[in-house]
Amino acid sequence: EVQLVESGGGLVQPGGSLRLSCAASGFIFSSSVMSWARQAPGKGLEWVSDIYSRGSTYYADSMKGRFTISRDNAKNTVYLQMNALKPEDTARYYCAIGGGGVGLRGQGTQVTVSS
């Protein structure tokens, strides 16, 4: 069974940081493109970042320089380091199999940026 389990979300003040994790199982993680996407209340799904099997990374413009995606193929885990968080980053964050954030996703983890 394919599973994606996100964790690491929470409440953080503007300017703060969080590191999200996504533990994957049930498929060949090391050869899979993985991505992060987010969905804010009342809005559609927004792509955040992709990471390819060999480590190439891509980001949405609004996340460049603040977010860093990485992966540990030995642990079947993909990460999203988020720095300089803004209130508009408040959303539920999902990891997904494949690029663009539109593939099979986990349950997500909530990130709330507020003072």
C-alpha positions as CSV (number, residue, x, y, z in Angstrom):
1,E,0.0,0.0,0.0
2,V,1.3,3.4,-1.0
3,Q,1.5,5.7,2.0
4,L,2.7,9.3,2.5
5,V,2.7,10.7,6.0
6,E,3.4,14.4,6.5
7,S,4.6,15.8,9.9
8,G,6.2,18.9,11.3
9,G,3.5,21.5,10.9
10,G,2.4,23.8,13.7
11,L,1.9,27.4,14.8
12,V,4.9,29.7,14.1
13,Q,5.4,33.5,14.3
14,P,6.1,35.5,11.2
15,G,9.7,35.3,10.3
16,G,10.0,31.9,12.0
17,S,11.0,28.5,10.5
18,L,9.5,25.0,10.3
19,R,10.8,21.8,8.8
20,L,8.2,19.5,7.3
21,S,8.8,15.8,6.8
22,C,7.0,13.3,4.6
23,A,7.6,9.6,5.2
24,A,6.9,7.5,2.2
25,S,6.3,3.7,1.8
26,G,4.9,1.3,-0.7
27,F,6.7,2.4,-3.8
28,I,10.2,2.9,-5.1
29,F,10.9,6.2,-3.5
30,S,14.5,6.6,-4.6
31,S,13.5,6.8,-8.3
32,S,10.4,8.9,-7.8
33,V,10.0,12.6,-8.3
34,M,8.5,14.0,-5.1
35,S,6.8,17.4,-4.6
36,W,5.2,19.6,-2.0
37,A,1.9,21.5,-2.5
38,R,-0.2,23.6,-0.2
39,Q,-3.8,24.6,0.2
40,A,-4.9,27.7,2.1
41,P,-8.5,28.0,3.4
42,G,-10.9,28.7,0.6
43,K,-8.2,28.5,-2.1
44,G,-7.1,25.9,-4.6
45,L,-4.0,23.6,-4.4
46,E,-0.8,25.5,-5.0
47,W,2.4,23.9,-6.1
48,V,5.4,24.6,-3.8
49,S,8.4,22.6,-4.9
50,D,9.6,19.5,-6.8
51,I,12.7,17.3,-6.2
52,Y,13.9,14.8,-8.7
53,S,15.5,11.5,-7.9
54,R,19.0,12.8,-8.4
55,G,18.3,15.9,-6.4
56,S,17.4,18.6,-8.9
57,T,15.0,21.0,-7.3
58,Y,12.4,23.5,-8.5
59,Y,10.4,26.1,-6.6
60,A,7.4,28.3,-7.1
61,D,8.6,31.9,-7.4
62,S,7.1,33.0,-4.1
63,M,9.0,30.3,-2.2
64,K,12.4,30.7,-3.9
65,G,15.1,31.7,-1.3
66,R,12.9,30.9,1.6
67,F,12.0,27.2,1.2
68,T,14.4,24.3,0.6
69,I,13.3,20.8,-0.5
70,S,15.5,17.8,0.2
71,R,15.3,14.1,0.3
72,D,16.9,11.2,2.1
73,N,16.5,8.1,-0.1
74,A,17.8,5.8,2.6
75,K,15.0,6.9,4.9
76,N,12.3,7.2,2.1
77,T,11.7,10.8,3.4
78,V,11.3,14.1,1.7
79,Y,11.7,17.4,3.6
80,L,10.6,21.0,3.2
81,Q,12.6,23.5,5.2
82,M,10.6,26.7,5.4
83,N,12.3,29.9,6.6
84,A,11.2,33.6,6.9
85,L,7.6,32.4,7.1
86,K,4.8,34.9,6.3
87,P,1.1,34.9,7.3
88,E,0.3,34.1,3.7
89,D,2.2,30.8,4.0
90,T,-0.6,29.6,6.3
91,A,-2.0,26.5,4.6
92,R,-2.2,22.7,4.8
93,Y,1.0,21.3,3.2
94,Y,1.0,18.0,1.3
95,C,3.7,15.9,-0.2
96,A,2.9,14.1,-3.4
97,I,4.3,11.5,-5.6
98,G,5.4,13.0,-8.9
99,G,5.9,16.6,-9.9
100,G,3.6,19.5,-9.6
101,G,2.0,18.4,-6.3
102,V,-1.0,16.8,-8.2
103,G,-0.2,13.1,-7.7
104,L,-1.1,10.9,-4.8
105,R,-0.9,12.9,-1.6
106,G,-0.9,12.3,2.1
107,Q,-3.2,13.8,4.7
108,G,-1.1,16.9,5.0
109,T,0.2,18.9,7.9
110,Q,-1.2,22.3,9.0
111,V,1.1,25.3,9.0
112,T,-0.2,28.4,10.7
113,V,1.9,31.6,10.6
114,S,0.5,34.1,13.1
115,S,1.6,36.4,15.8
